[in-house]
Amino acid sequence: MTNEPISRPLRVLVAGCGHMGASHARAYHRPGSGFEIVGLVSRGPESRGRLNAELGGPYPEFGEYHEGLERTRPDAVCISTYPDTHAEYAIAAFERGAHVFLEKPVADTLADCERVLEAARRHRRKLVVGYILHVHPAWEKFTELARTLGTPLVMRMNLNQQSSGANWETHKNLLRSASPIVDCGVHYVDVMCRMTGSRPVSVTGVGARLTGEIVPGQVNYGHLQVTFADGSVGWYEAGWGPMMSETAFFVKDVIGPKGSVSIVATEASKAGQSADVSAHTQTQALLVHHAELAADGTFARPDEIIPIEDEPDHEELCRREQQFFLRAIREDLDLSEHWQGAYDSLRIVLAADQSRKEGRTIAL
């Protein structure tokens, strides 16, 4: 990496001004962030205007991404648009010499994901993918504890969202380019891969179209089951819409021969919270159960509740993501493992979606 700006803030173009784009923009806008916003891009003038007013701009606004990229010539681009634009936007940024923070998933096809990663390598630019759980201390602890449970693991995770109003409109827009098990599933399948450290070997997916408000062929509910070479298995479930149940919408649970560990998100799992993005990363505490039995057949050790002291909210997690992005650029971090994880998790969820469409298990 040569001629990188070291002392001055990095000039960043923010593409996408919805939930995630706005949170990342707030992180860049904070004093001492190491970034300077040079433009806001959104197809809808309302969203970028609203964000600009909130931040106290005025930042330049653009309705078209390539125009914003050409006119601002940024050091970095933050892409939080719909998945079907990710590959095009990221590659264009690399070709302009910009580093990229890209919301998950990397792309809506595996071929486009490969194109993005190849472009990052070829142009020697940094690509950080928005796997927000990577910067969450409690999720790191959750993963660490899961690795102590022995082999194989049984991993059970879901994130159903009962959405209405503006949230339902956002979900319907997302469904045009990704099913729920693809868009949200990459997070949790990535966690499963990190917990097992084993090679995924097959995946099965099912889905259902629970509303006439989406086109035939789209599904707003999905479920996948993935198997690993060490015998571990995992399932992930996701559904969006006004019909979704909020009973047990937030399950994060891992079982192994030596016991189990679960996220006990009492506040996050309350009724009415499922569509609140700030609830999706909350943990509150971890429950550790030990399977060891005493001579009389009772449990040899009591369950443990591990309270979470460092519980960053959604905005703080986005700030931490952007600080990692800054470090990756300034310190020339090797991101090859990060890229491989993003590729592997996308490969699994896309195969699950293929399984759903074709009605068969997909070998990985």
Buried (B, 14 or more C-beta within 10 A) or exposed (E): EEEEEEEEBBBBBBBBBBBBBBBBBBBBBEEEBBBBBBBBBBBEEEBBBBBBEEBEBEBBBBEEBEEBBEEBEBBBBBBBBBBBBBBBBBBBBBEBEBBBBBBBBBBBBBEBBBBBBEBBEEBEBBBBBBBBBBBBBBBEBBBEBBBEBEBBBBBBBBBBBBBEEEBBEBBBEBBEBBBBBBBBBBBBBBBBBBBBEBEBEBBBBBBEBBBEBBEEEBBBBBBBBBBBEEEBBBBBBBBBBBEBEBEEBBBBBBBBEEBBBBBBBEEBBEEEBBBBEBBBBBBBBBBBBBBEEEEEEEEEEEEBEBEBEEBBEBBBBBBBBBBBBBBBBBEEBEBEEBBEBBBBBBBBBBBBBEBBEEEEBBEB
